[in-house]
Every structure is written in structure tokens, then in C-alpha cells.
Amino acid sequence: MRTEQAEPAPAPAPSPPDPLAGRRVLVLISGSIAAVKLPLVVSALAARGAAVRCALTPSAARLVSPVALASLCRHPCALDDDQWSHRAARPLHIELAEWAELVLMAPLSATTLGRWVHGLADGLVASTLLACEAPVVVAPAMNTAMWEAEPVRRNWQALQAFERVVPVAPGRGLLACDRRGEGRMAEPERLLLALESLALHGWRRDWDGRRLLVSTGPTREFLDPARCLTNPSTGRMGVLLAQAALQRGAAVDLVHGPLSVDPVLLDGLQCHPVVSAAEMERQLSRLQPEADAIAMAAAIADHRRVEARHDKLPKDDLQQALSDGWEPVPDLLAGLVARRPAGQRILGFAAQSGDVLPQARAKFARKGCDLIFANPIDLPAAGFGSAFNQGWLLGPGERIEAIAPAPKLAVAHRLLDALAGLPLRQPATALPHRPAEGGTRPAAADP
């Protein structure tokens, strides 16, 4: 009797490398109670393959254990007493500043902010900041009254003009002093995202003075109160596109359907949540006139009910209800293209399966937008729910650029590069802050 040998299963495609793997990251910590969150950041950096070193101010060393940080980053934790030593051939603050490729200054206290802005070098962390030529992610944390004090606001404004500084402004929430207000340090996940963005793109703020409008996530078209037509989009691609633009200096409006992402990823964005395609169309129409560029990453449902039902259909009536009473959803991308003011640039998305490129070419010719990113949804490392993406970017003059599998944040920066490379209308001198409609998420208590 002859036994058939089964074909071996194909080996899975290797994941793209982590942008932080192998990078030298210096973590500087000053005296705010939010310092207790930094071990989470250090641990995550080490787990992602980064080489990490830490330095603390004397106040920070009373709030978070230098021993714990040294254990997490597998390197001695530097304190003020270590700055000058007869055993060291060079000053420690110079060694740290020259060693670092990326720097995280978090939490940034009012004292350390003042020292940095006014060029004071009385301590290891202060000296290292002045000597450092690497890009620095800066995340302040303090009581609301301190954050709103005039000297602190002046110093914060001055710091944002420093070369290579990437500000991550604090948010609102319950603070350690039991007050609710602004001054809460950005969460560890957002600090890691800012460092990853630096590793991918550097510190350039080429979107300063620009406003980007992004749509993302699925829409839902309800058959009845219990059932709807939707898709498996998580919204992650569009959210990361918005965060990447925010770090590069843009003001960002994010119109999003129901998302399946960490709510922390919405911090800092002006969010406008919607559910249906009609709601998304209204928000996009309202926000379009102020936008310099638009990225339509939303996965919008193709059909909707002509008349909404307010009672749940019996199961026996579903077959008929699924066949009758539906109409096509208007083409939101085409509508934006038709209404756009002079100089506004529009990036469309095409989620496709099978032979993607011919479908993308046809869609690009039909829609009339400036760029289209076509990504396969039937391949590994791409599509709905994946941490990665890949595809083709189509642009003017029959331009086609292949984008290899990469983390979605890396793809986001590639798309922003392409948009920024098009002639945009002149930026406004100042961009007004627009309150988010519906908000994002309630802030948890700061430890």
C-alpha cells in the first residue's frame, strides 16, 4: 500500500522589522508623579529590541526606582551623582548625548522646562538636554494651574520652536492632585508611537501650518435596530495617518466610524465620530473648506436602506428584507473631488482583492483624485485588522509606486510624503483649534 506524502505548508512571510529595533533611545525623566509610568515605556522599548539608557533628576529618583529602570533597560541608570567621576574619561552628559539616536524627555516638569529653555545646565538631565543633537520627544506633565501659568506657557511656546524637538502636549483628565483639567501626560502608548514615528521619518515638521482631513473606519447601514451592513475595517490605517501628520506639524480633523483601535491613539486629534455614510458625508462637507489635503481612508458601506426600520425584523422576513429596499450609497470621494477648492489635494484608498493594480488604475481614472493607495485585503501583512500594510500608490503622470509590506505607521509616512510632494495651497498663518464633536474617550486617573 502506497502512502501519499502531504505537501508541506508554505512558510509564513516574515514580518517587517520593528522600526525601533536596534535604535539607541535615551529616556530622561524629571520630577512629576507621572514618572511612575516610565517603567512601562522602558520595558516596551527593550521588548521591541531598542537599546535603552535612562537618566533621572533627583526629584524623579524619589518617585521611580532607578534600580527598577536599570533592570528593565539592562544598563545602569544615571543620576546626578554620576555626572562627574574620576573613573570616567569624559563627562557623562556628553557621553549620553552623543550615544543617543532618539531621546524621550518624559515627564517634563515645569522646573526642567524652565532650565532647558533658559540654557541652565545645573544637573545631569539639564546638561544632557543642552548637549543633545538627537531629536527629542517631549511630554510635559503638571498640575493644571501650573500648566496654565503664564511663565510655563511662555516657556512651552519657546521650546516648540527648538530644532529637533517633537512636542507631545498633555491632555485633560483626573490628575494626581484630584483636579480634573489639562496637564495630564500623554499615555505610554502614544509616547512609543511618537518615538516610532521619529525612527521612521525623523523630526521634520513639513506639515506645519497645514490642516489635514482624514476619514477612517467602517460605516454601518442598519437593516433594523439589531442588524447592519458593515465591514471588518478597524480604522487603524487612517488613525495612524492622522497621528503621523500631527507629529509632522499638521492640524488634523479625524472623521471616523466605529473604531477597533486603542483609544489612546486618538489623543491629540480633533475627532468627529459618525456611524452611517450619510453622517460621514455631512461631516466631510462641513470640514472640507478648511482642509489643505484630504485622506479618504474610510471603508464606507456600498448600500443602505431606503427607509429605516425601527423595529426588529422577524427572522422569517430577513430573506425578503435583504433583497429589497436598498439603494447605493453616494460616492463620497467623488463628491469631495467635485467640491474641492483650488489647491486642495485628495488621497483616495482602494481596498481590493485579486489582481489589484488594474482595478486601482480604473478607480483612479474614475475618481479624479490626486493620489490613490491601492492595498490588497486578501494577502498576509495587509488589509483589515493587520498591523501591516502594502500596495501601490498611483499618482499624476501614470506614476505607480510599489509599497512593500511595512508597519501601517511607516506606510502612513510614505503617503504623507507623497501628499506633501504635491503643490498645496498656501498655509494659513494660524490654524484655529476646533473642538471635537462627541469627544474621544474619558481620561483615566493619573497615578
N, C-alpha and C positions, 0 to 999 in steps of 0.2 A: 504494500500500500504506500502511495506517494503522498508526502505531506507538503502542502504549499507553504512557502515562506511569505509571511506578511511583509509588505513594503514598509520600511522604517518611516516613521512620521518625520516630516520636514522640521528641521531645527528652527525655533522661533528667531525672528530677526532681532539682532541686538538693539537694545535701547540706545538712543542718542546719549552722549556723555552729559553729565551734570555740569552746567556752566561754572559752578563753584568748586568743583573737584580740582585739587591741586593749587588753588589760589591762596595767597598769603593774606589772611584777614586779621587785622589788629582791632581788638574791641577795647574801647576806652569807656570807663564807667565813672560817673560823678555822683554826688550825694543827693539823690532823690529816692523816695521809698520805692519808686518803680524799678530801681536797680535789682530788686528781688526777681524780676522777670528775666534778667540777662542770662542766668544759667541755662534757661530753655533755648536761648538763641545760640549760645556757645555749644551746647550739646548737639543742636541740629546742624550747625556748621561742621563740627567734627564728623558727625554721622554722614554728611554729604561729601566728605573727602577733602575739606579745606584744611589748610594749616592755620591754626589759630593761636594767637597770643593775647593776653589780657593785661591791662594796666588800670589801677584804681586810684582815685583820690582818697585821702584819709577818711573823709565822710562816707564814701562808698564802701570802704573796707569795714565800716561799722554796721553796714546794712546787709552785705552779702559776703559770704565766706571766701577769702582768697584761696583757701585750701580746696574748697569745692571747685572753684573755677580752674585751678591748676590741674585737678584730677580730670575735669571734663575736657580740657584742651590739650592735655598731655604735655604741658610746658609750664615752667614756673610762672607764677602770677607776679607782676611787677608793682611795687609800691614806692612811695616817696623815698623811703629809707634806702631803696636800691639804686637811686638815681646816680649817686656818686660813690664809687668804691675804688679802693687802691688795688683791687683784684681785676678791675676792668680796664682794658686798654683804651676804650673810647666811652664817651658819655652814653648812658643808657637811652636817653630820649632821642639821640641821633641814631643809635642802632635800631630802635623800634621804628622810627620814622622812615629810615631807608629800607628796612626789611619789608614794610607793608606794601601790598599792591592795592588793597581796599581797606578802608577804615570805617568802623561804626562808632560814633560818639553817641552813646545812649545809656541812661538818660542824660540829657544835657540840662544841668541845673542853672538857675539864674546866675550863680556865682561863676561857674565855669564859662558861661556865655559871656559875661562881662570881661573876664580875664582874656578870653580869646579875641574879642572884638577890639579891646584896647591894648593888645600886644603884651600882656603881662605873662611872665614865664616863671612864676613862683610855685613850682611843683612839677612833678613828672608828667602828668596828663597835660597841663597847660603848656609845658615846654615842647612836648611831643606834637601837639596840635600846630604850634608855630613852625616847627621844623619840618612838618609833613608836606610832601609834594604829591601824595596819592589822593584820589578822590575820597571824600568823607560823607557818609550818610549821617545826618544829624537829626536826632529825635528828642526834642525838649519834653520836660515833664515838670510840672509845678502846680501849686495852688492857683485857683482861678484869679484871685486878686493880684497875686504876684505876676502871673502871665499877662494880665491886662494893665499892669503898672507901666507908666509912660517910659521910664528908663529901659525896662525889659523890651518893650515894643520897639524902641529905637534901636537897641542892640540887635534884636532879631531881624529887623529890616536891613541893618548894615551887614549882618552875617550872610544873608541870602545873596548879596552882591559879590561875595568872595568867590574867586575862581575855584573850581573843583568841589564846591560844597553842594550837596544834594539834600535840600530840606525836606523833612517829613513832619509836617505840622501836627501838633497834638489835636486830639478830638475832644468831644464832650462826653461826660459821664459822671459816675459817682467816684469821687476822689478819696484818698486816704483820710482826709480831714473831715469826711462826711458831707462835704459840699458837692452839689451837682453843678457842673459847669465845664468850661473849656480849660484845658491844661493836662488832660489825660494822655500819657504817652501812647504812641501807636503800638499795636499788638505785635508780638514777636513774629507772626507770620508775615506781616506787612514789612517789617524790617528786613526779613530774609528776602522778600520779593524785591525790595529796593537794592539790596546787595547783588542779587542775581541779575537785576537789570543793569547795574553798573558793570558787572563782569561781561555782559553781552554787548553793551553799547558804549560804555564809558560815561563820562559826566556831562557831555554836551547838552545844552538846553536849546536845541534848534527849533522848538515849538513855542518859545517864549512869545507872548502876545497873541497867540492863536487860540481859537476855540474849535474844538473837535466835537462833533455829534456822533455818537455811536449807538447803534441798536443791537441788541443781543438777546439770546434766549428764545424759547418757543413761544408761540401764541396758542391759545386754547379757544376753540369754537364749540360751544355747547349744544349737544343734541337735546338734552334735558338737564335738570339740576344735578344728575348723577353721572352723566356720561359726556365725553367731549372728544373732538378730533384734535390731535396734537402730534408731537414728535419727540424723539429722545434727546433733543438738544439740551445741554446743561447750561449754556451761556458762557462757558469758561473762556472761549476764544475772544469773544467781544469784551469781557470784563478785563482780561489781561491786556488787550489792545488799549483800553481806556487807561489802565494803570501805567502802562508804558508811556503813553502820551502825557499823563500827569507828571511823571518823573522828568520828562523832557521839556517841561515848562508850559504845557497847554492847560487851558481851562477846558474841562470835559463835562459834557452832558451825556448821561447814560440812560437811554430808554430801554427798559428790559422787561421781558415777560417773566413768568415764574422760573426762578433760577435754582440750580442744584450745585452751588458753589459755597465755599466757606464765606459767611457774611463779612468776615474781616477784609476780604478782597474788595468790598465796596467802600471801605473807608477812604475819605478824601474826595470821592466822586459826587457830583450832583446828580442824584438818581431820580428817575421818573418811572416808577413801576406801572405796568399795564398788564392786562390779561388777554384781551382779544386783539385781532388785527385792526379793527376799527379804532380802538383806543390807542394803539400804537400809531396809526396814521394821524390821528388828531395831535398827538404829542410831537411827532416829527414835523408836521406842518407848522406848529406853533414855534418850534425851536429852530427850524431851518434858516430863517433870515439872518440870524446872528452867527451862523457857523461858517468858518473858513473852509472846512472839509467835513465830509460825512463818510462814515464806515458802516455799511449795512450788513452786519454780521448776524442779524436775527434770522431764525428759521421760522418763517411765517406760514401758517396753515394755508392750504390752497383753496379750501372751500368752507362755507359757513351756511348756517340755516337761514332761509329766507325769513321765517318767523320763529322767534324763540319760544320754547315751551317752558312753562313754569311749574309743570307737574311731571313726576317721573313716569316714563312710558312703561306700560306692562311689557314683560319680556316677549310675549307673543306678537307685539306690534313693532318690535325692533326691525325686523327684516324690511317691512314696508317703509319705516321711517328712515332707514339707511339708504333707501333707493330714491326717495322723493323729497322735494322741499329744500334742496341745497342750491347754492349759487357760487360762482367763482369769487374769491377774494380779489379786490382790485390790486394791480401791480404797484406796490408801494415804492419800489426802486424807480420804476419808470416815471411815477408821479413826481418824485423828488428831482429827477433829471429834467423833467419838463418845467418845473417851477424854479429851478435854481437861479440865483443871481449871478452876474458876471464874475468870473474868477473863483467861484466855489467849485471845489473838486470832490468827486464822489467815487468811493471804492465799493464795489459790489462783491458779493460772495456767491459761489455756486457749489453746493454740496451735491456731488454726483457719484454714480457707481458705473462700473463697466469701463468703456473707453471714454475717459473724462475729457480729453483735450478737444475733440470735435464738438462735443456738447458745449464746452466752455466758449469756443470760438463763436458758435451760433448765438449763445446768450449774450456775449459781449457785443456782437454786431446789432442785436435786437434792442438791448437796453440803452445804449448810448452813454454809459458812464465812462469815467476816465480810466479806471482800472477794474479788473475782476480777478479775485483769487478763487481758483477752482481747486477743491480738495476732494479726494476720494473718501467715501464713507464705508467702503467695503474692503479696506486694507488695514493690516495692523499699523499702529503708530499713526493713526489719522482718524478724523471723523468724530462723531458724537461720543462724548464720555471719555475720550482719550486724553492723557496728559500731553500728547504729542500731536503734531500735525505735519502735513506735507502737501505738495500740489504744484500748481503752475500759476504764475502771475502774468496776466495778459494786460498789455498797455498800448499806448499810441504807436502808430507806425509798425503794426504787426509784431510788436515786442512780445516775446514769450520768455519768461524766466522760470526755470525749474527750481523748486524749493525742496530740498531733501528733508527727510524726517528729522524733526528738531522739537525741543520743548515749545509749547504754544507761546510762551513769552518771547522766545527767540524769533518765532515766526511773526509775532506782533511787531517787533522792532524792524524786521525786514519790510513789512507792509508800511510802517510809518516812514521808513527811509524812502520808499517809492512815492508815497504821497507828498512828502516834503520836497522831493525832487521835481515835482510839477510846479509850474508858475501859480502861486496862490495870490489872492488879493492882499493888499497892504494890510498889515496887522493894525488893530486899534491901539491907541496909546495906553488905554486901561481897559481891563475886562471886568465888568460888574459881576459880583457874586450873585448867583441866582439860587434861592433856597430850593432844596429838593422837594418835590411834591410827593407826599406819602412817606418820606424819610427812607432810611435804610434798615437799621436794626437798633434795638435798645442797647445801650452800652452797659457792660457788666461793671461791677465794682473793681476799682484799682486796689491791689493789695497794699 
